[in-house]
Amino acid sequence: MPYTTEEGGRLNNFAKEPKIYKAEPPTEGQKRNYIILGITATILVGGLIFVAFSVSNVS
């Protein structure tokens, strides 16, 4: 484990650094899936809001 000695003889331990990798841009299939999931989520949230307003007493 990597450590350094500070003033007074105290040890300061450092966590292992994670391996660095380069992020890859999404493929066309992943982009399509993101769009489909976004539309589905929007419809779901809109439906939940509609149901909440329709069953509430606020009109």
All heavy atoms as TSV, in Angstrom:
chain	resi	resn	atom	element	x	y	z
A	1	MET	N	N	0.849	-1.177	0.000
A	1	MET	CA	C	0.000	0.000	0.000
A	1	MET	C	C	0.892	1.237	0.000
A	1	MET	O	O	1.818	1.340	0.790
A	1	MET	CB	C	-0.912	-0.034	1.218
A	1	MET	CG	C	-1.697	1.223	1.361
A	1	MET	SD	S	-3.399	1.179	1.900
A	1	MET	CE	C	-4.035	-0.368	1.509
A	2	PRO	N	N	0.606	2.201	-0.861
A	2	PRO	CA	C	1.426	3.416	-0.901
A	2	PRO	C	C	1.146	4.304	0.314
A	2	PRO	O	O	0.006	4.526	0.677
A	2	PRO	CB	C	0.980	4.098	-2.189
A	2	PRO	CG	C	-0.375	3.571	-2.459
A	2	PRO	CD	C	-0.422	2.199	-1.887
A	3	TYR	N	N	2.187	4.755	0.963
A	3	TYR	CA	C	2.016	5.649	2.097
A	3	TYR	C	C	3.199	6.601	2.172
A	3	TYR	O	O	4.251	6.367	1.596
A	3	TYR	CB	C	1.869	4.869	3.404
A	3	TYR	CG	C	3.098	4.085	3.791
A	3	TYR	CD1	C	4.074	4.651	4.588
A	3	TYR	CD2	C	3.266	2.782	3.358
A	3	TYR	CE1	C	5.210	3.949	4.943
A	3	TYR	CE2	C	4.401	2.066	3.706
A	3	TYR	CZ	C	5.369	2.645	4.496
A	3	TYR	OH	O	6.482	1.943	4.841
A	4	THR	N	N	2.988	7.689	2.883
A	4	THR	CA	C	4.056	8.652	3.122
A	4	THR	C	C	4.169	8.875	4.619
A	4	THR	O	O	3.216	8.651	5.365
A	4	THR	CB	C	3.762	10.008	2.433
A	4	THR	OG1	O	2.522	10.527	2.927
A	4	THR	CG2	C	3.671	9.864	0.936
A	5	THR	N	N	5.328	9.305	5.051
A	5	THR	CA	C	5.545	9.611	6.460
A	5	THR	C	C	5.500	11.129	6.611
A	5	THR	O	O	6.244	11.856	5.963
A	5	THR	CB	C	6.901	9.070	6.926
A	5	THR	OG1	O	6.958	7.677	6.635
A	5	THR	CG2	C	7.092	9.284	8.408
A	6	GLU	N	N	4.605	11.586	7.479
A	6	GLU	CA	C	4.452	13.018	7.701
A	6	GLU	C	C	5.254	13.440	8.924
A	6	GLU	O	O	5.949	12.632	9.544
A	6	GLU	CB	C	2.971	13.353	7.886
A	6	GLU	CG	C	2.147	13.104	6.652
A	6	GLU	CD	C	0.695	13.483	6.853
A	6	GLU	OE1	O	0.301	13.827	7.984
A	6	GLU	OE2	O	-0.038	13.441	5.870
A	7	GLU	N	N	5.109	14.715	9.291
A	7	GLU	CA	C	5.806	15.240	10.469
A	7	GLU	C	C	5.370	14.456	11.704
A	7	GLU	O	O	4.211	14.098	11.850
A	7	GLU	CB	C	5.449	16.718	10.657
A	7	GLU	CG	C	5.875	17.598	9.516
A	7	GLU	CD	C	5.366	19.019	9.706
A	7	GLU	OE1	O	4.875	19.353	10.793
A	7	GLU	OE2	O	5.452	19.783	8.742
A	8	GLY	N	N	6.265	14.177	12.568
A	8	GLY	CA	C	5.956	13.465	13.795
A	8	GLY	C	C	5.881	11.964	13.604
A	8	GLY	O	O	5.463	11.250	14.504
A	9	GLY	N	N	6.228	11.456	12.432
A	9	GLY	CA	C	6.237	10.031	12.192
A	9	GLY	C	C	4.888	9.417	11.856
A	9	GLY	O	O	4.746	8.203	11.836
A	10	ARG	N	N	3.866	10.248	11.592
A	10	ARG	CA	C	2.554	9.700	11.247
A	10	ARG	C	C	2.582	9.178	9.825
A	10	ARG	O	O	3.192	9.760	8.931
A	10	ARG	CB	C	1.485	10.785	11.348
A	10	ARG	CG	C	1.262	11.285	12.746
A	10	ARG	CD	C	0.207	12.346	12.760
A	10	ARG	NE	N	0.581	13.382	11.784
A	10	ARG	CZ	C	0.161	14.637	11.828
A	10	ARG	NH1	N	-0.642	15.009	12.777
A	10	ARG	NH2	N	0.543	15.493	10.932
A	11	LEU	N	N	1.895	8.052	9.614
A	11	LEU	CA	C	1.785	7.497	8.271
A	11	LEU	C	C	0.493	7.979	7.638
A	11	LEU	O	O	-0.550	8.038	8.276
A	11	LEU	CB	C	1.794	5.967	8.315
A	11	LEU	CG	C	3.077	5.321	8.817
A	11	LEU	CD1	C	2.904	3.810	8.828
A	11	LEU	CD2	C	4.238	5.697	7.947
A	12	ASN	N	N	0.568	8.339	6.377
A	12	ASN	CA	C	-0.608	8.784	5.630
A	12	ASN	C	C	-0.814	7.779	4.502
A	12	ASN	O	O	-0.040	7.723	3.547
A	12	ASN	CB	C	-0.387	10.197	5.085
A	12	ASN	CG	C	-1.658	10.795	4.542
A	12	ASN	OD1	O	-2.690	10.136	4.493
A	12	ASN	ND2	N	-1.578	12.049	4.127
A	13	ASN	N	N	-1.841	6.949	4.626
A	13	ASN	CA	C	-2.127	5.937	3.613
A	13	ASN	C	C	-2.986	6.522	2.501
A	13	ASN	O	O	-3.905	7.299	2.752
A	13	ASN	CB	C	-2.863	4.748	4.236
A	13	ASN	CG	C	-1.977	3.971	5.163
A	13	ASN	OD1	O	-0.794	3.835	4.917
A	13	ASN	ND2	N	-2.555	3.469	6.234
A	14	PHE	N	N	-2.713	6.125	1.285
A	14	PHE	CA	C	-3.481	6.558	0.129
A	14	PHE	C	C	-4.143	5.356	-0.511
A	14	PHE	O	O	-3.577	4.264	-0.550
A	14	PHE	CB	C	-2.581	7.243	-0.905
A	14	PHE	CG	C	-1.993	8.533	-0.420
A	14	PHE	CD1	C	-0.695	8.583	0.046
A	14	PHE	CD2	C	-2.738	9.691	-0.412
A	14	PHE	CE1	C	-0.143	9.758	0.498
A	14	PHE	CE2	C	-2.200	10.879	0.038
A	14	PHE	CZ	C	-0.903	10.911	0.491
A	15	ALA	N	N	-5.344	5.541	-1.020
A	15	ALA	CA	C	-6.038	4.460	-1.713
A	15	ALA	C	C	-5.360	4.186	-3.046
A	15	ALA	O	O	-4.699	5.049	-3.625
A	15	ALA	CB	C	-7.496	4.831	-1.940
A	16	LYS	N	N	-5.540	2.951	-3.545
A	16	LYS	CA	C	-5.016	2.623	-4.863
A	16	LYS	C	C	-5.756	3.433	-5.902
A	16	LYS	O	O	-6.975	3.569	-5.846
A	16	LYS	CB	C	-5.241	1.141	-5.159
A	16	LYS	CG	C	-4.111	0.254	-4.827
A	16	LYS	CD	C	-4.393	-1.130	-5.339
A	16	LYS	CE	C	-3.108	-1.883	-5.520
A	16	LYS	NZ	N	-3.359	-3.246	-6.003
A	17	GLU	N	N	-5.034	3.967	-6.848
A	17	GLU	CA	C	-5.680	4.737	-7.900
A	17	GLU	C	C	-6.317	3.779	-8.906
A	17	GLU	O	O	-5.712	2.779	-9.288
A	17	GLU	CB	C	-4.662	5.635	-8.597
A	17	GLU	CG	C	-4.142	6.743	-7.708
A	17	GLU	CD	C	-3.232	7.694	-8.455
A	17	GLU	OE1	O	-3.184	7.624	-9.696
A	17	GLU	OE2	O	-2.573	8.494	-7.799
A	18	PRO	N	N	-7.540	4.092	-9.337
A	18	PRO	CA	C	-8.193	3.197	-10.295
A	18	PRO	C	C	-7.536	3.269	-11.668
A	18	PRO	O	O	-6.897	4.269	-12.025
A	18	PRO	CB	C	-9.629	3.721	-10.356
A	18	PRO	CG	C	-9.530	5.137	-9.929
A	18	PRO	CD	C	-8.386	5.214	-8.965
A	19	LYS	N	N	-7.698	2.204	-12.419
A	19	LYS	CA	C	-7.158	2.157	-13.769
A	19	LYS	C	C	-7.928	3.152	-14.642
A	19	LYS	O	O	-9.155	3.202	-14.610
A	19	LYS	CB	C	-7.305	0.740	-14.319
A	19	LYS	CG	C	-6.614	0.502	-15.614
A	19	LYS	CD	C	-6.727	-0.962	-16.009
A	19	LYS	CE	C	-5.975	-1.224	-17.290
A	19	LYS	NZ	N	-6.092	-2.635	-17.697
A	20	ILE	N	N	-7.215	3.945	-15.402
A	20	ILE	CA	C	-7.835	4.959	-16.245
A	20	ILE	C	C	-8.084	4.373	-17.634
A	20	ILE	O	O	-7.234	3.684	-18.193
A	20	ILE	CB	C	-6.933	6.206	-16.350
A	20	ILE	CG1	C	-6.771	6.841	-14.969
A	20	ILE	CG2	C	-7.511	7.210	-17.328
A	20	ILE	CD1	C	-5.800	7.994	-14.946
A	21	TYR	N	N	-9.267	4.642	-18.161
A	21	TYR	CA	C	-9.596	4.182	-19.510
A	21	TYR	C	C	-10.331	5.289	-20.250
A	21	TYR	O	O	-10.901	6.182	-19.638
A	21	TYR	CB	C	-10.442	2.905	-19.469
A	21	TYR	CG	C	-11.761	3.070	-18.764
A	21	TYR	CD1	C	-12.902	3.403	-19.476
A	21	TYR	CD2	C	-11.874	2.900	-17.400
A	21	TYR	CE1	C	-14.113	3.566	-18.845
A	21	TYR	CE2	C	-13.078	3.053	-16.758
A	21	TYR	CZ	C	-14.192	3.379	-17.488
A	21	TYR	OH	O	-15.396	3.541	-16.847
A	22	LYS	N	N	-10.290	5.210	-21.541
A	22	LYS	CA	C	-10.904	6.217	-22.387
A	22	LYS	C	C	-12.357	5.831	-22.668
A	22	LYS	O	O	-12.637	4.699	-23.046
A	22	LYS	CB	C	-10.129	6.314	-23.708
A	22	LYS	CG	C	-10.506	7.478	-24.555
A	22	LYS	CD	C	-9.574	7.568	-25.761
A	22	LYS	CE	C	-9.887	8.772	-26.598
A	22	LYS	NZ	N	-9.011	8.860	-27.767
A	23	ALA	N	N	-13.275	6.758	-22.447
A	23	ALA	CA	C	-14.688	6.495	-22.691
A	23	ALA	C	C	-14.953	6.469	-24.193
A	23	ALA	O	O	-14.348	7.226	-24.961
A	23	ALA	CB	C	-15.545	7.564	-22.033
A	24	GLU	N	N	-15.847	5.586	-24.582
A	24	GLU	CA	C	-16.206	5.476	-25.992
A	24	GLU	C	C	-17.582	6.100	-26.216
A	24	GLU	O	O	-18.456	5.965	-25.369
A	24	GLU	CB	C	-16.239	4.009	-26.401
A	24	GLU	CG	C	-14.900	3.320	-26.264
A	24	GLU	CD	C	-14.975	1.833	-26.567
A	24	GLU	OE1	O	-16.059	1.363	-26.963
A	24	GLU	OE2	O	-13.962	1.158	-26.387
A	25	PRO	N	N	-17.773	6.767	-27.343
A	25	PRO	CA	C	-19.086	7.359	-27.613
A	25	PRO	C	C	-20.119	6.260	-27.854
A	25	PRO	O	O	-19.776	5.146	-28.265
A	25	PRO	CB	C	-18.853	8.193	-28.876
A	25	PRO	CG	C	-17.641	7.608	-29.513
A	25	PRO	CD	C	-16.809	7.051	-28.405
A	26	PRO	N	N	-21.399	6.546	-27.587
A	26	PRO	CA	C	-22.424	5.528	-27.786
A	26	PRO	C	C	-22.593	5.171	-29.257
A	26	PRO	O	O	-22.434	6.012	-30.147
A	26	PRO	CB	C	-23.692	6.167	-27.226
A	26	PRO	CG	C	-23.430	7.623	-27.218
A	26	PRO	CD	C	-21.957	7.794	-27.086
A	27	THR	N	N	-22.936	3.908	-29.503
A	27	THR	CA	C	-23.176	3.452	-30.866
A	27	THR	C	C	-24.571	3.897	-31.307
A	27	THR	O	O	-25.359	4.412	-30.513
A	27	THR	CB	C	-23.076	1.925	-30.941
A	27	THR	OG1	O	-24.103	1.365	-30.118
A	27	THR	CG2	C	-21.715	1.427	-30.478
A	28	GLU	N	N	-24.876	3.686	-32.567
A	28	GLU	CA	C	-26.198	4.070	-33.078
A	28	GLU	C	C	-27.301	3.299	-32.364
A	28	GLU	O	O	-28.362	3.843	-32.069
A	28	GLU	CB	C	-26.270	3.828	-34.589
A	28	GLU	CG	C	-25.372	4.752	-35.400
A	28	GLU	CD	C	-25.744	6.208	-35.222
A	28	GLU	OE1	O	-26.958	6.543	-35.180
A	28	GLU	OE2	O	-24.813	7.035	-35.125
A	29	GLY	N	N	-27.064	2.024	-32.081
A	29	GLY	CA	C	-28.063	1.226	-31.359
A	29	GLY	C	C	-28.306	1.748	-29.953
A	29	GLY	O	O	-29.439	1.781	-29.471
A	30	GLN	N	N	-27.230	2.159	-29.267
A	30	GLN	CA	C	-27.376	2.710	-27.925
A	30	GLN	C	C	-28.114	4.042	-27.959
A	30	GLN	O	O	-28.946	4.315	-27.084
A	30	GLN	CB	C	-26.007	2.881	-27.281
A	30	GLN	CG	C	-25.337	1.583	-26.909
A	30	GLN	CD	C	-23.911	1.773	-26.429
A	30	GLN	OE1	O	-23.236	2.729	-26.828
A	30	GLN	NE2	N	-23.443	0.857	-25.586
A	31	LYS	N	N	-27.829	4.869	-28.961
A	31	LYS	CA	C	-28.538	6.147	-29.087
A	31	LYS	C	C	-30.032	5.911	-29.285
A	31	LYS	O	O	-30.864	6.592	-28.689
A	31	LYS	CB	C	-27.980	6.953	-30.260
A	31	LYS	CG	C	-26.608	7.516	-30.023
A	31	LYS	CD	C	-26.133	8.276	-31.251
A	31	LYS	CE	C	-24.718	8.766	-31.107
A	31	LYS	NZ	N	-24.240	9.467	-32.292
A	32	ARG	N	N	-30.372	4.920	-30.121
A	32	ARG	CA	C	-31.779	4.592	-30.368
A	32	ARG	C	C	-32.439	4.127	-29.072
A	32	ARG	O	O	-33.552	4.537	-28.749
A	32	ARG	CB	C	-31.876	3.508	-31.435
A	32	ARG	CG	C	-33.287	3.053	-31.730
A	32	ARG	CD	C	-33.344	1.982	-32.815
A	32	ARG	NE	N	-32.301	0.974	-32.730
A	32	ARG	CZ	C	-32.366	-0.125	-31.959
A	32	ARG	NH1	N	-33.417	-0.341	-31.213
A	32	ARG	NH2	N	-31.378	-0.998	-31.955
A	33	ASN	N	N	-31.739	3.290	-28.305
A	33	ASN	CA	C	-32.292	2.817	-27.042
A	33	ASN	C	C	-32.496	3.954	-26.044
A	33	ASN	O	O	-33.484	3.963	-25.303
A	33	ASN	CB	C	-31.387	1.748	-26.434
A	33	ASN	CG	C	-31.411	0.452	-27.214
A	33	ASN	OD1	O	-32.324	0.214	-28.002
A	33	ASN	ND2	N	-30.412	-0.379	-26.997
A	34	TYR	N	N	-31.574	4.920	-26.004
A	34	TYR	CA	C	-31.725	6.070	-25.115
A	34	TYR	C	C	-32.966	6.871	-25.484
A	34	TYR	O	O	-33.700	7.343	-24.609
A	34	TYR	CB	C	-30.496	6.978	-25.175
A	34	TYR	CG	C	-29.234	6.379	-24.601
A	34	TYR	CD1	C	-27.988	6.756	-25.079
A	34	TYR	CD2	C	-29.276	5.438	-23.577
A	34	TYR	CE1	C	-26.827	6.219	-24.565
A	34	TYR	CE2	C	-28.121	4.892	-23.054
A	34	TYR	CZ	C	-26.902	5.289	-23.543
A	34	TYR	OH	O	-25.744	4.753	-23.027
A	35	ILE	N	N	-33.207	7.044	-26.774
A	35	ILE	CA	C	-34.384	7.795	-27.220
A	35	ILE	C	C	-35.659	7.052	-26.836
A	35	ILE	O	O	-36.613	7.650	-26.317
A	35	ILE	CB	C	-34.312	8.048	-28.738
A	35	ILE	CG1	C	-33.181	9.036	-29.051
A	35	ILE	CG2	C	-35.636	8.573	-29.263
A	35	ILE	CD1	C	-32.882	9.190	-30.520
A	36	ILE	N	N	-35.682	5.746	-27.055
A	36	ILE	CA	C	-36.868	4.952	-26.713
A	36	ILE	C	C	-37.125	4.995	-25.206
A	36	ILE	O	O	-38.270	5.179	-24.766
A	36	ILE	CB	C	-36.698	3.501	-27.212
A	36	ILE	CG1	C	-36.726	3.470	-28.736
A	36	ILE	CG2	C	-37.778	2.595	-26.638
A	36	ILE	CD1	C	-36.332	2.134	-29.339
A	37	LEU	N	N	-36.083	4.840	-24.404
A	37	LEU	CA	C	-36.243	4.898	-22.954
A	37	LEU	C	C	-36.703	6.283	-22.493
A	37	LEU	O	O	-37.511	6.398	-21.569
A	37	LEU	CB	C	-34.947	4.514	-22.256
A	37	LEU	CG	C	-34.568	3.030	-22.331
A	37	LEU	CD1	C	-33.176	2.812	-21.749
A	37	LEU	CD2	C	-35.579	2.184	-21.609
A	38	GLY	N	N	-36.194	7.327	-23.111
A	38	GLY	CA	C	-36.610	8.687	-22.762
A	38	GLY	C	C	-38.070	8.930	-23.065
A	38	GLY	O	O	-38.804	9.527	-22.263
A	39	ILE	N	N	-38.523	8.469	-24.239
A	39	ILE	CA	C	-39.930	8.632	-24.608
A	39	ILE	C	C	-40.817	7.829	-23.664
A	39	ILE	O	O	-41.859	8.314	-23.194
A	39	ILE	CB	C	-40.152	8.217	-26.079
A	39	ILE	CG1	C	-39.469	9.225	-27.002
A	39	ILE	CG2	C	-41.631	8.098	-26.403
A	39	ILE	CD1	C	-39.416	8.789	-28.453
A	40	THR	N	N	-40.411	6.597	-23.350
A	40	THR	CA	C	-41.185	5.759	-22.436
A	40	THR	C	C	-41.280	6.402	-21.052
A	40	THR	O	O	-42.357	6.413	-20.439
A	40	THR	CB	C	-40.543	4.361	-22.324
A	40	THR	OG1	O	-40.425	3.804	-23.637
A	40	THR	CG2	C	-41.353	3.452	-21.447
A	41	ALA	N	N	-40.179	6.939	-20.559
A	41	ALA	CA	C	-40.182	7.586	-19.250
A	41	ALA	C	C	-41.079	8.821	-19.253
A	41	ALA	O	O	-41.816	9.068	-18.293
A	41	ALA	CB	C	-38.759	7.966	-18.849
A	42	THR	N	N	-41.047	9.594	-20.333
A	42	THR	CA	C	-41.887	10.782	-20.427
A	42	THR	C	C	-43.362	10.407	-20.422
A	42	THR	O	O	-44.179	11.052	-19.744
A	42	THR	CB	C	-41.537	11.573	-21.710
A	42	THR	OG1	O	-40.145	11.910	-21.678
A	42	THR	CG2	C	-42.362	12.828	-21.827
A	43	ILE	N	N	-43.712	9.361	-21.160
A	43	ILE	CA	C	-45.108	8.908	-21.190
A	43	ILE	C	C	-45.536	8.407	-19.811
A	43	ILE	O	O	-46.641	8.707	-19.339
A	43	ILE	CB	C	-45.293	7.821	-22.270
A	43	ILE	CG1	C	-45.147	8.442	-23.652
A	43	ILE	CG2	C	-46.643	7.125	-22.124
A	43	ILE	CD1	C	-45.085	7.433	-24.777
A	44	LEU	N	N	-44.671	7.667	-19.140
A	44	LEU	CA	C	-44.987	7.151	-17.812
A	44	LEU	C	C	-45.202	8.280	-16.816
A	44	LEU	O	O	-46.192	8.291	-16.071
A	44	LEU	CB	C	-43.868	6.231	-17.327
A	44	LEU	CG	C	-44.039	5.656	-15.922
A	44	LEU	CD1	C	-45.236	4.725	-15.872
A	44	LEU	CD2	C	-42.785	4.940	-15.487
A	45	VAL	N	N	-44.307	9.244	-16.783
A	45	VAL	CA	C	-44.434	10.365	-15.848
A	45	VAL	C	C	-45.669	11.188	-16.182
A	45	VAL	O	O	-46.418	11.607	-15.288
A	45	VAL	CB	C	-43.160	11.236	-15.854
A	45	VAL	CG1	C	-43.367	12.525	-15.083
A	45	VAL	CG2	C	-41.993	10.456	-15.286
A	46	GLY	N	N	-45.915	11.416	-17.462
A	46	GLY	CA	C	-47.123	12.146	-17.856
A	46	GLY	C	C	-48.381	11.416	-17.432
A	46	GLY	O	O	-49.343	12.040	-16.959
A	47	GLY	N	N	-48.392	10.098	-17.583
A	47	GLY	CA	C	-49.544	9.310	-17.147
A	47	GLY	C	C	-49.741	9.369	-15.647
A	47	GLY	O	O	-50.878	9.469	-15.170
A	48	LEU	N	N	-48.659	9.302	-14.892
A	48	LEU	CA	C	-48.766	9.396	-13.437
A	48	LEU	C	C	-49.295	10.757	-12.996
A	48	LEU	O	O	-50.117	10.846	-12.081
A	48	LEU	CB	C	-47.412	9.125	-12.792
A	48	LEU	CG	C	-46.911	7.682	-12.867
A	48	LEU	CD1	C	-45.472	7.591	-12.370
A	48	LEU	CD2	C	-47.812	6.762	-12.078
A	49	ILE	N	N	-48.832	11.807	-13.641
A	49	ILE	CA	C	-49.334	13.147	-13.313
A	49	ILE	C	C	-50.811	13.253	-13.667
A	49	ILE	O	O	-51.613	13.810	-12.901
A	49	ILE	CB	C	-48.491	14.223	-14.024
A	49	ILE	CG1	C	-47.094	14.263	-13.410
A	49	ILE	CG2	C	-49.160	15.592	-13.929
A	49	ILE	CD1	C	-46.110	15.142	-14.161
A	50	PHE	N	N	-51.215	12.704	-14.802
A	50	PHE	CA	C	-52.627	12.725	-15.208
A	50	PHE	C	C	-53.488	11.986	-14.194
A	50	PHE	O	O	-54.540	12.484	-13.780
A	50	PHE	CB	C	-52.790	12.097	-16.595
A	50	PHE	CG	C	-54.207	11.930	-17.008
A	50	PHE	CD1	C	-54.964	13.028	-17.421
A	50	PHE	CD2	C	-54.814	10.682	-16.974
A	50	PHE	CE1	C	-56.289	12.877	-17.783
A	50	PHE	CE2	C	-56.128	10.519	-17.332
A	50	PHE	CZ	C	-56.882	11.612	-17.750
A	51	VAL	N	N	-53.044	10.812	-13.767
A	51	VAL	CA	C	-53.805	10.042	-12.773
A	51	VAL	C	C	-53.876	10.800	-11.445
A	51	VAL	O	O	-54.926	10.854	-10.803
A	51	VAL	CB	C	-53.187	8.637	-12.582
A	51	VAL	CG1	C	-53.784	7.928	-11.385
A	51	VAL	CG2	C	-53.367	7.810	-13.831
A	52	ALA	N	N	-52.773	11.408	-11.039
A	52	ALA	CA	C	-52.755	12.155	-9.774
A	52	ALA	C	C	-53.735	13.313	-9.814
A	52	ALA	O	O	-54.466	13.547	-8.849
A	52	ALA	CB	C	-51.349	12.642	-9.487
A	53	PHE	N	N	-53.783	14.049	-10.933
A	53	PHE	CA	C	-54.706	15.162	-11.037
A	53	PHE	C	C	-56.160	14.685	-11.153
A	53	PHE	O	O	-57.077	15.298	-10.643
A	53	PHE	CB	C	-54.363	16.062	-12.229
A	53	PHE	CG	C	-53.350	17.110	-11.904
A	53	PHE	CD1	C	-52.084	17.062	-12.469
A	53	PHE	CD2	C	-53.638	18.125	-11.018
A	53	PHE	CE1	C	-51.129	18.009	-12.172
A	53	PHE	CE2	C	-52.689	19.090	-10.713
A	53	PHE	CZ	C	-51.433	19.032	-11.281
A	54	SER	N	N	-56.371	13.558	-11.829
A	54	SER	CA	C	-57.743	13.096	-12.031
A	54	SER	C	C	-58.342	12.544	-10.733
A	54	SER	O	O	-59.566	12.602	-10.566
A	54	SER	CB	C	-57.793	12.045	-13.138
A	54	SER	OG	O	-57.069	10.900	-12.756
A	55	VAL	N	N	-57.551	12.012	-9.818
A	55	VAL	CA	C	-58.107	11.481	-8.568
A	55	VAL	C	C	-58.065	12.484	-7.432
A	55	VAL	O	O	-58.642	12.232	-6.370
A	55	VAL	CB	C	-57.387	10.180	-8.143
A	55	VAL	CG1	C	-57.544	9.100	-9.176
A	55	VAL	CG2	C	-55.941	10.434	-7.808
A	56	SER	N	N	-57.397	13.603	-7.625
A	56	SER	CA	C	-57.322	14.599	-6.548
A	56	SER	C	C	-58.589	15.443	-6.538
A	56	SER	O	O	-59.386	15.443	-7.466
A	56	SER	CB	C	-56.096	15.495	-6.729
A	56	SER	OG	O	-56.271	16.332	-7.856
A	57	ASN	N	N	-58.767	16.170	-5.463
A	57	ASN	CA	C	-59.946	17.029	-5.320
A	57	ASN	C	C	-59.733	18.407	-5.924
A	57	ASN	O	O	-60.653	19.202	-5.942
A	57	ASN	CB	C	-60.311	17.173	-3.844
A	57	ASN	CG	C	-60.793	15.850	-3.268
A	57	ASN	OD1	O	-61.326	15.027	-3.987
A	57	ASN	ND2	N	-60.595	15.674	-1.972
A	58	VAL	N	N	-58.521	18.688	-6.403
A	58	VAL	CA	C	-58.227	19.991	-6.976
A	58	VAL	C	C	-58.675	19.975	-8.448
A	58	VAL	O	O	-58.212	19.196	-9.243
A	58	VAL	CB	C	-56.719	20.312	-6.882
A	58	VAL	CG1	C	-56.425	21.659	-7.497
A	58	VAL	CG2	C	-56.258	20.248	-5.437
A	59	SER	N	N	-59.605	20.852	-8.776
A	59	SER	CA	C	-60.090	20.911	-10.154
A	59	SER	C	C	-60.132	22.323	-10.654
A	59	SER	O	O	-60.550	23.230	-10.072
A	59	SER	CB	C	-61.480	20.300	-10.266
A	59	SER	OG	O	-61.438	18.936	-9.973
